[in-house]
């Protein structure tokens, strides 16, 4: 069971959960051992119980209650014990050094869980020929239970569903693990189910328990080279336990006699032999399951079918006697014991074999002619003419040396020779040179070998390779020499080395022996892949590469020992990439704002890449100010007539606009919005006049507008939350990759969530062509085996800092404001309410003034604020969205993945309840506290949260704005701006107080171009006024003029 406190309490039940809590409190839990990412605990409870906690946070107990329910008091006790000691957090924690090195853990595969449940396979042999094998399964931990419905069992495993299989055993796929061999068996059965009728179930229960196993699936299962022990039920119903045997010859006996019409051949196999597969590739005999050798398989099948049909003889006519004696008889001797009848034996003549092989070169191939001589008789085994003889009384027959002939023919066949007319031919550079180097010597041990003059010239040279890389403009040029001479086919040679070819043929006809150049293989593979991606052609003496490859090439060469010299410009470029782009002074930001030191390093890194016309990925953890670093870059690189483009999730576009106004108000910035016609007009204006510094759009809109934007030369294109293009085949990914820009950067706190393919897609945007092609990339890096090589590739172009890396540079409390744009439906409702309320407020102020109209004014303000939160707070039938809610749900996954524990405040309990539903539907665990929460439960909830329960604590202002100590949180989100800044301070102080060991981030969420934005601006200017406005017991509107109140409704 995956560790989840709420799920655990539901599964265990209140009584069992309480018992587990008691066991933990009395000290019944002890750590037994830690091994390979797994911790085993013992729990004392009327005896000792063993509970296991894995690195994947899967928990399992050996007691009967856990077996049946999936949870128990012992599992609860261990979870509480481990959680108090931060064990789950430490087991899941990943180290994260500077730049890209922290991606190692993300790239490497998760440690596989150990097998803890057994699988036994039963094969029921056919009762008669023509019937198929059947398969049954038993499974369990100690005792094995019959799986009565194999298809149902496989479906339960695929869907992670619990499946009772017996009185004392329930299959629970969430934590039960089979061996790799057992999993391969189950995969074969899954394939079998997929080709049968979907969802089919036999009326006869026995048919569900024993599945028909057609020969292709039977052979695939039996050919598995593993340790799975099989139960075999033979035709008599006897059960035999055995492991499949290979390389064992089945005893076969042949008798050859001379009959009145020719030769008679009969064969016998063991009487208890039973075919397991129809072709006799697998048979059962002597209590053993045997994989018959290829040479025997067809003969055993022929003999078995003859016996089954009542036939035991194979007769050959007189005219075939020589062929039988010369070819069939030697064939049988290799595959079994042969007994020759007395009359035939007296007529057989044995003569010594003399073998001769003639080798010649024919173009790029080698041809061989073979002759076997017995006295004066010379035979060509590949000749087309056959000598005919008649078997007369007293005539002698030649018995050929089958073993001697096959020793010669096997060497030639294993070398790769193929039959032609009157001779055999060997083609392929590697095959030819392997034969020249090794095959000829082996052949000379069993035969006379004659070599032609041309054949003797096939001797490859062993070259000494060296190279040089120089800078030519904005490109790298690579040249190679062999023994001091230039290599004209450099790309072809790199391909041969990368594919680990042993030989290479030059255009001159000369051959190179590559066997001693193993140290070149990895470097050649990197150069070849890059050269192809960069458009290099064949038959050139130079490879031209993009400059951004300098860093990776340098890293490869340092680790390979390959002799390739680099000129000073290349060395300088590599050093610049390795050092993060060099030093560039960050620009002055507005309002006295300045970048922190780590942000300056990020800015310098991006500015350095930009100077080299290279892009990158800024992958800082959320909350470290990626936006500010990008704005600094744009401010410093500002050029008249040049426009940059920012693409962000819809919910964040207006937050970008707000950040630009805050950090760089001198930049002209606009958001692409409106219908298609309106956007087309704005785009046309921007592209024709280039009078905007920055244009902001969203992923949905870039898909629609790409045809209007793809040819415009942007200064920068920035992707925010770039995980939106993690699927390389998505419409959004394909759209943004069509954009033209001097430099591209991607911002994301999660550059790789589920696999390295996502990282490839983002790199394909920032540095098109830098990484290998998608399929090649996955083959090389998907399983984590080449993680270090991938890190060397990406390190110059990806920078990532976690909060823990820059703690010394962060203040104890960091405050951020996020501005959301209303959804179209929400904005329509807000504007309608504003138009309705404005004349009412104006009339009220004229008739009563601000003081006497206090209640009506507050009511109108509250309605607008509720619409800003979510229109459903004022309209029960509203089914649309909310910009602020969408922003929250967009950002929450990254917050949680970063290990944040969150306090979410709102003044409106109806909004909190709505958010709780949305968050739990999205898979987040929450705690909830408002004015209706009993006083006795509040302290308990606070303790549970501080001890690690729940990811998000939703709290109403009135109920939890003061008096609570919630130091278990390190992030505070104020969903709606509060009119009393002192109340906001009280809320943030729930986390930012004495006892807090972490840095606290405070996020204020504001709906742009609404009353909320006006309130925040007024609050900044008139803090004291707003304290009077809302402070209980005072005249609410006494500090505001009628003009200021009317401004709220403009």
N, C-alpha and C positions, 0 to 999 in steps of 0.2 A: 504493500500500500504506500503510495506517495505521501510524504509527510505534509499534512495540512491539519492544523488544529481543529478547525470547524468540522471538516470531514471526519476526523478521528472521533470527535465527540458524538457526532451523529451515528457513526458505525458502532462505536463501543456502547452507546447508551449512557444515560445519566448515571446509573448505578455503577457500571463497570468503569466509567471515566472517573467517578469520585473515588473508587477503590484504587485506581492507578495513581491518582494524586496523593492518596494516603500512603501508598507504598513508597513513592518518591520522597515524601516528607519524613518518613521514619528511617530513611537510609537503606532501603532494601535493594537499591540498584548499585552494582559494582562493575567497573570496567574490567573485562577479562583479558582481551588482547586486541591489538591493532595490526592489521595485515593488509597490504595492497589496497589502501583506500577503503577498507571495511573495518568497522569496530564491532566487536562482540561484547555484549553485556550479560551479566547474570542477575536475575531478580529472585530474591528469596521470598517465596509465598507458598507455604506448605510444601516445601521442596524447592529445588533450583530449576529455574527456567532460563533457556538461552534465547536472547534477543539480538538480532543482527541489524546494524545500521550501515547502509552502503554509501559510497560517495555520491550516488545519484539520489540520496535521501529516500531510499526505499527501506522500509522497516519490516521485519518478519520475526514472529515468535513461534516456538515449537509446541505451544499448548493447544489443546483441543478447541478452546473457544476461538482462538485466532484462526484455526483451520476452517471453522464453519462460518465465522462472521467477518473475517478479514481484519478484525481489530480486537484487542483485549486489554485488560488492566495492566499487563506487563509491558505491552507496547506503549501505552499511555505513560507509564512510569518512566520508561527509558526516554521517550520523547521529551518529557518535562525535564528530566535529569540532564539530557544532552543540550537542550535549549538554554537552560540556565547557565551552562558553561560555554555557550556560543559555539558549540560543536558544529551544528549545521552551517553556520556562517563561515567558520574556518574551513570546513570541508569544501564549500562551494567557492570560496574566495580565490580570485586569480590575481597573481602578481602583475604589476603593470609599470615597467620602467619607461623611460622617456621614448619618444618617437614610436616606432611600430613594434617594438619587441614584445609588448604584452599580447600581441595577436598569436603568439606561439600556442598558448593554451587553447585558443579558439580554433586554431587550425588543426592541432593534433586531435585524433579521435578520442572520444570518451572511453575510459577503461571498461571493457566488457565485464558484465556481472558473471560470477562463478556459477557453474551448474549446481542446482540444488534439488532437481527432480529427475527421475529416470524414465526412459522410454524403452519399451521392448517391442520388437517387431515380430509378428508371426506370419509365416508364409505357408499357405495351404496348397500343396501340389495338386495338379489336375488329376482327376480320376481316370481320364482316358485322353488319348491323343485328340488334338483339336480344341481342347478346353483351355481356358486361361487360368493363370495363377491368381490366387486371391490373397489379400493382405489384411491382417488385423493388428490392433495396437493395444498395449497395456501400459499404464503409467502410474506413477506414485512416487512417494519419497522412500519409505522403507518397504511397505507392502504395495504390490502392483494391482491395479484395478483395470478391468476390461473397459475400453472405450466403446460404448454400444452404438454410437453414431459418429463415425469418423468425420463426416462433413460438418456436423454440428460442432464437433470439437474444434475443427480448424477455424470455423466461423467465430467461435468464442475467443480463440487465441488472437485472431485478427482484430476483433472489436474490443479486446481487453475486458471481456465479460466473464464473470465468475460462473463456473459450471460444476455442479455436484456430480461426482462419478461413483460414489459409494457412500455407505453409511458413515465411514470415518475419513473420507477424503473428498475435498473440493478443489478443483483446479482453479488457481487464481493467477492468471497470466501477468498481472501487474508486477509480481515479485518472483514468480517461479521461473527458473531458467533451465533450459536443456543444454547438453553439450553441442558443440558445433556439428558433430557427426549426426546427432539426433535432429538438429535443425535442418540439415540437408535432406534427411528422410522426409520430414514434414513438408519441406518446400516442393519435393517431387510430388507428394500427394496433393498439394495445392494446385500444381500444374495440371494434374489429372482431373481434379474437380473442375478446373476452368474450361476444359475441353468437353466436359459432359454437360448434360442439360442443366442450366442454372436452377438452383434451388430444388433439384429433384431429390426425392426420397423414395426408397423402395417400400412397397407395402409389406414385404417380409422383413421383420426386424433384423434377421440374420444377414440380409444383404447390406444393411447399413453398418453392421458390425464387421463384415468381411467385404471389402471392396474388390471388385474385379481389377486386376492389374495387367493391362495389355503389355505385350512383350517390350516395346520401346521404354516404357516406364519401369518395368521389372529389371531390364538390363541396366538402366541408369541407376536404380537403387542398389543393385548388386555390385555394380562397378565402383561404388563409392569406396575410396581407399581410407576407411576409418576403423574404429574399434567397436562399432555397433554389433552386439551379439544377436543373432537371429534364432527364433524358434521355428523349426521346420516340422510341419505335419505332413507325413508321407501318405501314400494311397491307402495304407492299412490303418491310418489314424494314429500312428506312433509319433510321439514328439521327440525331436532331437534338438539340442542346443548346440550351435556351432557358429564359428566365424567363417566367412567365405575364404576359400583357399585359392591361390593363384600360383601359376608356374608348376602345377602338379600334373603329370601325364596320367590320363585314364588308361588302365590296362586294356589293350586291344590286341586280339590274336587273329592273324590271317593264315589261311591254308591255301596253297596253290598246287593244283594237280593238273595232269595232262589227261584230257578226256577225248572221247571219240570225235568230237566236232571242233576241238580247240582247247584252250585253257579255261579251267574253272577256278574261280577265286571266291572263297567264302570268308566272312568275317564274324568274329564273336566279341561281344562286350559283356561286362559283368552282368549276371542275371538280375541283380537288384537295381540296376541303373534306371533312374527315372529322369526324364527331361524336366528341367525347371522352366526353361524358355523353349519355345517351339523350334528354334534353330539349333538347339543343343549347345549354345554358347555356355550355358550353365546347366549342370546336371547334378543329381544326388546319387551317390554310391558309397557303399561302405561306411555309412553314417557321416559322410563328409559332403559339404557343398563345394563343388569344384568349378572354377572357371576354366573350361577346356582350352587348350592351346590352339591357336589359329589353325595349325596344320592338321589337328585332329577333328575340329568341330564338324566339318562337312561329312567326314567319313563316319563319325559316330552317328550323325543324323541318318545317313544312308543305311547303315547297318540296322539301326533301331527301327526305321520304317520298314525295311525288308522283313525283320523278325515280326513286327506287328502285323504285316500282311501275309505272313506265312512263307516268305521267300528267304532262302539262305544262300543262294548261289548267284554269282555274276559270271556269265560265260562270254568268252571272247572268241570270235571266229579264227580260223587258221591263218587268214591273211594278216591278222593283227598280232600274230605271235611275237614278231621281232619287237614291235612297239611295246607290248606288254612286258616282255623280258627286259628290254632296254630302258624303259621309262617307268612303267607302272610298278614293276617289282621293286626298283630302287626307291620309288616314292613311298610304297607301303613300308619298306624297311625302316625309313626314317620315322614313321608315325606309329609303329607298333612292332610286335614280334611276328616274324614270317616263318612259317613251316612249309618247306618245299617237298612235294611228293617224291617218292623214290625214283619212279621212271623219269620224271622231269629232271631230277638232280643229276642222274647219270648222263644226261645229254648236255648239261650246262658246262660251258668252258669259261674259266676265269683267266684273264690276261692282265698284265700290269698296265696301268694308265700312264700315259705321257701327255702332259698339258703344255700347250704353247699359246701365248697371248702376244699379239702384234699391236703396238700402240703408235698412232700417228696423229698429227695436228691437222684439223680441217677448219680454217677460218678461226673463229673464237671457240670452237669445240674440239673435243678429243674423240677419235673413233678407235674402237678396239675390235679385232678379229680374233676369234677363239677356235682352237682345234684340239680335239681329244683323240688320241691315237691308241689303239689296242693292236699291237703287232703291225700288220699291214693294213688294218682297217683304220681309216681316218674319218672322224665325224665332226661336223659343224653344228653345234647345238642350236644355232640360229638360222641354219640353212632351210630352204624351202623344199628341196628334193628329198624324198624318202625312198630308201632302197627296199624293194619288195622281195620277199622270199616265200617259198612254199615249204610247209613242215612235212618232210618225207621221213619215213622210218629210218632211223639211224643217223639223221642229220644233227650236227652239233649246234648249240645255241650259245651266243655270247652273253655273259652276265656282266654288265657294266659296273664300274666302281662308282656307285651313286654318291657316296660320301666324299670321295676325292673330287668328283666333278663339282659337287655343291660347294666345296671349300673355295674353289676358284670363282664360281658364279656368284656366291654370296658376297665376296669382296667387291666384285664389280657392281652388284646390285646396291650394296650399302653405300658405295661411292656416288651413286646417282645415275649410273648408266641406264639408258632406255633402249629397247629393241628397235632396230631399223631393219633394212633389207640386207641380209647376209652378214651384218655386223651390228654393233651397238654403239651408242653415241652418248657423250657426257657434255652438258652445256652449263653455262653459268660460271662467272669468274671465280667466286669463292670455291665452288665445287671442283673446278678444274685444278686450282692451286692446292686445295686440300689433297686431291688425288696425287698430284705431282710430288707433293712434299711427304705424304705418308702412305697413300694407297699403293704406289708402285712398290715400295719396300715390302709391304705385306703380301702383295701379289707374288713377288719374287721368292717368297718363302714357300709357296705351294705350286709354283709353275715356272717354266721358262718364260722370260719376258724379253721381247725384241722392241727396241725404240728406234723410230725414224729420226733423221737428222733434224727435221722441223720440230719434232716433239722435244728433242734435247735442248732446244733454244728457249723453252718455256721456263725461265728462271727469274722470278721477281726480285727487284732491288729493294733494299731496306733504306729508306731515305732518312735524312736528318732535317727536320722541319724547324723553321724559325719565322718570325713575322714582325710587322711593325704597324702601329696605328698613329695616324697623324690627323690634325685638325685642318679641314679645308672649308673655309667659310663657316657655315653652321652645320656641317656634316663631319662625320668621322670616316676616314678611309683606312681600310685594312688590306695589307698585301702580305703574301707568303712567299718563302723561298724553300726549295728542297736542294740540299747540298750546294747552296749558294746560287742556284738557278731559279728565276721567277716561276711561280706556278700559274699557268694560264687558265686552268679550270678550277679556280679556288672554291667556288660555291659547290661544285660537284664533289670536290675532295672533302669539304666540310660535311656534306651529307653522308658520304661514305664513312667517315670517322664517327659521326653522330649515331649512325645505325650499326656501329661496331662491326663494319665489314672488315674482313681480314686482308683483302686485296683491292687494288684500284687500278683500272686500265686507263692510261693517258691516251690522248688523241694520236700520239705518235705510234701507238701500239705497244709502248713500254708498260710494264706492270710494276706497281709499287706494293711491297709487303708492309701491311699496316699492323702486323701482330705486335710489334714492340712499341706502338704509340697509344697504349691504353690511357696514358695520362692526358691525352688530347681529347678523349671522347666527350667528357662533360663540357669542356670549353667549346669544342666544335659544335655540339648540340645547341648551346646557347647562341653561338654566332650564326649557325645555319637558320635557326628559328627566327632570329632577329632580322637576318638578311632577307628572308622570304617575306616577312611582315613589312619590311621597308622597300619592297619592290625590286630587289636585285635580280638580274637575269643570268642565265647560264653562259658558259664560255667567256668569262671575263677574268682579268688578272687582278681586279680590285673589287672589294666589297664596300659599299657605301652605306653607312648607318646614321640614324638620327642621333643628335648630340646627347639626348637624355639617356642614352645607353652607356655613357662613359662610366658612371658609378658602378653599375652592375658588372660591366666587363672588367673593371679594375678589381672588384671583389672576387670575381671568378678566377682571374689570373693569379691573384695572390695565393689562392688555395690550391692551384693546380700544378704549379711548377713548370707550366708551359712557357717557352721562350718567345714572348712577344713584347717588343719594346714600344713605349709610348713617348711621343714628343712632349715638350714642356707645356704646350697649350692643353693637351689632353689631360696631363697630370694636374694642371691647375683647375680645370673643369671638374675632375673627379674629386679633388679636395674640397672645392666649393660645395658640391652636392653632399659630400660626407659631413661637412660642418654646418649644414642647415642654411646655406644661402648667403652667408656673410652678414656684416653689420650694416644696417641702414637705419638712420634716425627716424623714429616715428613722428608723425605730424602732431601738431597741437590740436586737441579736441576742443569742442565748445564748452562754455560754462565752467571752465577750469577743470574739466574732467581729463583724466590721464590714464594711460594704460598701465596695468601692473607689469612687473618685470617679465613674468611668464607670457603675458599677452604681447609684450614688445618682442620677445623671442619668436612668437608665432607670426607676428607682423613681419619681422626681419626674414623669416623663413619664406613666407609667401612673396615678399618683395624680391628676394634673391631668385626664386624660381621664375618670377615674372620677367626679370631682366634677361634670363636665359630662354624666355619664351616657352616655359614649361609650366604645367599645372600641377595640382596636388590635392590631397584630402586632409582637411583640418578636422580631426576626429576627437577633439577635447570632450571630456565628460560634460554633460549638461550642467549649466550654471557657471561655467568658467569664462563666459563672454566671447564665444565665437563671433557673434554679430559685431561686437565692438572692434575686433581685430580686422574683420573684412571692411568695415566702414573706414578704419584708419588706412587700409590699403587703397581704397578708392579715393580717399581724400588726398593722399600723397601722389597718386598717379593721375589726378584730374587733368584732362587735356581739353581745351576748347574744341567743340565739334565732335567729341567722342562720347558715346553713350554706353553704359554698362547695363546688363540685365540680371535681375535676381529672380529666380524661380523658387517658390516656397509653397507649402500646403496652404490651401485656401484660408484656413483659420489663422494663419500667421502673416498674411500679406500686409495687413494694416499695422501689425506690430513692427514689421520692418520699417514701414513709413514713420511710425512713431520714434523708432530708434534713430533713424537718419535725422529727424528733426531735433532729437535730443543731442546727438553727438556731432553732427555736421550740418547745421541749419543753412550753411551757405551753399550746399549742394542742391541743385534743382532735382526733385524726385517726384515721381508720379506712380500711381497704381493703375494698371490696365483693368478696367471694369466696364460694366454696362453690357448691352446686347451686342450681337455680332456686328451690326452696322456701326454702332458707336465705337467699338474697339477698332474696327478697320479704319475709321477716320483718324483716331488717335495714333494708330501705328503708322499710317501714311504721313501724318504730320511729323512724327518723330524721325522716321527714316529719311524724309525729304529735307528736314531742317536741322536735325542733329542738335537740337537746342536743350535737350534734357541730359543731365549727368547720369541719372539712374532711372530705370523703368522696372517696376515690380509686377510680376504676374504669378499665376498659380499653375500647378500641374494640370488641372482639368482644362484651363484656358490655353496653355501652351500647346496642348494636343489639337485644339480647334484653330489656333492662330499660326501654326508652324509654317504654313505656306506663305504667310505674309512676313514672317520674321527670319526664315532660314537663310536668306541671302544677304542680310544686313551685317556689316562687319562691326560687331560689338567690341568694346575695349576689354571688358570682362564678362563672362557668364558665370554666375554663382548659383549653385544648387543648394538650397537649405533643406535639411532633413533628407539627404540624398539617398537614404534607404528606400525612398519612393521609386527609385529606378533599379532596385536590386534584381528584379526580373529582367534580364537582358532582352527578352522577347516582348515585353510589355509595350503598349502604344506610347506611354510616357517616356520610356527609355529611348525608344526609336526616335521620338520627336526631338528631345533635347540634344541628341547626338547629331542632329542636322544643323544646329546653330553654329554660326561662325563667330570666332572670338580670337583676340590676341592670346588670351590666357583664360583657362577654365579652372575653377576651384569647386570642390564639393565639401559641404559641411554636414557632418553626421556624428552623433554620439555612439552609433551602433553600425560601424562599417560592415559588419558581418554577423548576422543573427543566426542563420541556419546552415551556412556552408560557404566555401570559398568562391562558389559561383557568383554570389552577391558582390563580393569584393571585386571580382573581375568586371562586372557590369559597371561599377562606379569608376574603376580605372579606365575602362573603355571610353568613358566620357572625358575625364580630365587629361588623359594621355592616350589618345586613340592609337592602337597598334603596338603599344609598349609591351603588354603582356602577350603570351602566346595566344593562338586562337582558342575559342571557348572550349571545344572538345579536348584539344591537346592540353589546355590548362587544367581541366578537371582530371584527366587521366594522370597527370603528373602530381597534382597537389591535393586532390580531394581526400585521400586517405591519410594525409598528414606525414607521409614518409619523407617528403622533401620540404618540410616546413622551414628549415634553415635557409635553403636556397630561395624560397619565396620571400622570406624576411629580407634577405640581401637585395632582392629585386625591388621591394616596395619601400624599404626604409628611407631612401632619399626623398620620397614623394608622399609620405604619410607621417603626420605628427599627431601624437595623442598624449595628453596629460590628464591624469585623474586628480580628483580633489586631494587625495592623500599625498600626491607628488608635490603639490604646491601649497601645502597647509601653511607654511611660514609666511607666504605672501598674501594670504587671505585674511580679511578681518574676521572677528568672531561672528559677526552677522553681516550677510550680504543681502541687499534689497534690490529687487528687480520689478519693473512694471511691464506686464504683457498686455498689449492692446489688441482686442479682437474686433473683427468686422461682423456686423449682423448678417444673418442669412437673408436672402431676398424676401422670404415669407415673413420673417421676424421684422425686417425693416418696414415692410408694408404696414404691419400692425402698429409698430411704434409711431410711424408718421401719422397714421390715422388717429391714434390716441392723442398725439401732440396737437394736431389740428383741432380736435374736439375740446381739449383741455385749455388751450391758450385763450380763447375768448372768455371761457368761464373764469379763469384766474384774473384776467384783466378786469372783467366786470366786478369780481369779488373785491379786488383791491380798490376799485373806484368807490364801491359802496361801503365796504367795511374797513379797509386798510389792512396792513400786514398783521397788526396785533389781534384784531377781532376775527380775522379770517384764518387764524393759525391752523385749525384742524382741517379745514378744506384744502389749504395749500399743501399740508403734509400728506393728505390722502392722495392728491394729484401727483405729487412727487413720488410717493411710494408706488403708485401704479406704473409710472414710467420706469422706475428702478426694477420692478418685478419683470417687466417686459424685457429689459436689458439682460436679466438673468435667464429667463425662459418664458416665452409668452403663455405657456400652459399654466403658469401661476395665476393668470387673470382670465384665461379662456380654457374651460375644462375640455372643450372639443378640439383644441389645437393639436395637430398631428405633425407639424413641421419641426425644424431644428432650431438650434440656438448657436450663434457664432462662438460665444464664450464656452458653452458646453463642448462643442466640437473641438475647440482648442485644447481644453483640459484633457479630453479623451485621446487626442492626438499625441500629447506630450507625456501622458501618464506611463505608458510602457517603458519609455526610456528612463524616466525617473526611477521606476521600480527596478529595472535592470541595473541601474547604477547603485543599487543598494540603499536608496533613500527610504526613510520612514516618515510618513507625511501626516500633518494636521491640516484638515480642510475645514475652514470656517465660512459660515454664511449667517446673515441676520435672519434669513427666511427658512424656517424649518421645512416648509413644503419643497423648497429647492434642494435642501439637504437630502430629503427622502428620495427625491427624483434622482439625484446624483448617486445615492447609495445603490439604487436599482441598476442604473447604467453601469456603474463600476463593477458590481457583482456579476452582472451579465457578461462583462468583458473578462471575467476570471480573476478579479482582484479580491483579496480578503479585506473586510472592513470591520470597524467597530463604530457604533453610533451613539451619540449622547445629545439629548435636547432637554427642554424643560420638563418633559413627561418622564424622564428617566428617574426612578426612585433614588433618593439620596443614598440609601445603603448600597446601591449597585455602582455608583459613580466611582468611588475609591477603588473598588474591585476592578472596574474596567481600566482605570488608570494604571493599576499595578500590572494587569495582564498586558497592556500595551507596552509599558516600560520593560517587561520581561520578554517581549518579542512577538506577542500574538498580534496578528493583523498587520496589514501593510499601510492602510489608510484609516485614520481616525477622524470621522466627520463630527463636527461639534458646532452647536448653535452659539451665537454670541452671548445671549443672556445666560445660558446654562453653563458655559465653559469658558467665558471670557476672563474669568479671574478665579484664583483659589486652587487651580489644578497644577500639579507638577508633572509635566510630560517631557522629561529629558530624554525619553526613548526616541523622540523625533528629531530629525535634523533638517526638516523642511516644513515651512508654514505657508499655506496658500490661502489668501484672503479672496474668496470668490467674488464678493461684491464690495466696492469701496465703502468705507464707513465714514459717517459724517463727524464722528468724534475721534480725532487722531489719538487721543489718550486711550480710547477703547481699543484701537488697533494695536497700540503699544502693549496694552494688557494681554491681548491675544498672542502676540508674537513672543511675549515673555513666558508663555506656557512652556516653550521649548528653550528659549534663550535665557537661561537663568543659572543660578549657582548649582553645580552638579553636572552641568552639560559639558561633556568632554569632546564634542564634535563642533565643527563650524556649522552655523545655522544659515539657511537660505530662506529669505522671505520673498514670496511672489505675490504681487497685487495684480489682480485681473480686472481690466477695464474694457467696457464696450465703447469703441471709438465713435466719435461724432454723435454722442448722446449726452443726456444729462449726467451720466457717470463721469465722462471726461471733463465736463464743466465743473462738477463738484470737486474733482481732484485738483484742477487748476485753481479754483477758488480757495480750496483748503490749503494749498501751498502758500497763498498770499495772505489768507486771513485765518490762520490756525486758531487764534484766540476767539475770533468771531464764531467759528463753527463749534468750538467747545461750548459757547453760550447757547448756540442754536439747539443743540441736542441734549445738553446736560439737564437731567431731571430736576424739576423744581424751579427752573428759570423760564423766563419768557422766551419761547423758541425763536421767534422772528424779530425780537426786539433789536438785534444787532444788524439786521439786513435792511437795506433800503428797498422800496418798492421796485426801483429800477433793477436792482440785483436779482430780485425774485422773478421779475418778468424775463430777465436774460436766461434763466433756467429753462424757459419754455420757447425760446427762439429756435 
